[in-house]
C-alpha cells in the first residue's frame, strides 16, 4: 500500500513536470486580461444594486401615496402594507450587498466561504418569502395601483378580491407540488419552490461549520 | 507592477493549474476558472505583501475563487477574453500524468474544504500554513489531516487494485 510520503512525492514530481510543460500566455494576459479584470462577485453586486434602486423608488412612491391618502384608511392601509414589504425587501438587499462588499478573497477560506454561503442562504430565503407573499400582496397592489390611475378596486367587491387571493395561493400550492416532481437541478424555479435550493444552502453552511469545528 | 505580477504568475503557474484541476470537471470550466483566478489575483495584487510567500497568498485567493466558482449555479456568460486560454497545457504521456489523474480522482470524492486541505498537504505546506490559508486552528488541521490521509491511502490502494484487475 502506498504511504502518504510517496503520494506527496508523486505530487511534487508532477508539479515539476507541470512547470516545464505549462506555458503562460503572458502576451494575452497583459494585452487583454488584466485591464478587464473585474471582481468575481460584481454581477451579483450589480443585480443587488438594481434591486436596491427599484425598492428605494417604490418606497418613495408608496410614501407619497400613503401621505396623500392618510385620511382614508381604505387606501392608506393597503399602501402601508406595500410600504412595509418594500422596506423589508430593501433591508434584505442592503444587508446582502454590505456582506458582499466586505468579501475579500485574500482572507482565510473558511470565513469567506461561510459569509458567501450565508449571503446565498439569505437571498434564497428572501426570494421564497417574496414569492409566498405575492398572492397576499396582490390585492393591496391592485387597490393602490387602481387608486393611482383613478380606479376604485373596492368597487369590484370583497368577493372578487378574496377570490384573487385564493387563486394566487392555489397557483402557488400547485406550483410547489409540481416543483417537487421536477428532477433536481433541471429548473432553478423548481428547485426554489420545492425547497431544494434552501436545503442545499443549509447543507453547505453545515459542511463549513463542521469543517471549522475542532 | 504588471511585469512583477506576470513574473510571479509565471513562477507559480502550476498552482493555478492544480487548483483549477481539483475543482472543475471539464477543460472549458477549468480554463474559465483559471481566467477568473488570474483576474482576482490581479485585483488583489495591490494588497499583496512581498514579505510573505506569494504561493501562500495566491493559494488563499485561488481556493476562494475555485470554491465560489463551483458554487455559482450559473456560469459566467461572458469570458474575460474571447479565447480564455491563459495557461496552455502541453499534453504529456507519462506515469506522472497518470498518477496526477489518479490523485485528482481521489480529490473529487472529497467535499470542497477537505479537498482544499488535502491539496495544501500534497503541496507540502506545514500544519500552521494550512491553518493560516484556511482559517482554522492548527490542531484542527492535524486532526483532519490524519483522518484524510488514512482515507486517501485506503482509496488509492483500492483504485490501484481495481486498475490491476481491469
Interface residues (C-beta under 8 A of the other chain):
Chain A: X1 X2 X3 X4 X7 X8 X10 X11 X12 X13 X14 X15 X17 X18 X19 X21 X22 X23 X24 X25 X26 X28 X29 X30 X32 X33 X34 X36 X37 X38 X39 X40 X41 X43 X104 X105 X106 X107 X108 X109 X110 X111 X112 X113 X116 X117 X120 X188 X204 X207 X208 X211 X212 X213 X214
Chain B: X2 X5 X6 X9 X10 X13 X14 X17 X18 X35 X36 X38 X39 X40 X42 X43 X44 X47 X48 X57 X60 X61 X63 X64 X65 X67 X68 X69 X71 X73 X76 X80 X81 X82 X83 X85 X86 X87 X88 X89 X90 X92 X94 X96 X97 X99 X100 X103 X111 X112 X113 X114 X116 X121 X122 X123 X124 X132 X133 X134 X135 X136 X137 X139 X140 X143 X144 X149 X152 X153 X156 X157 X160
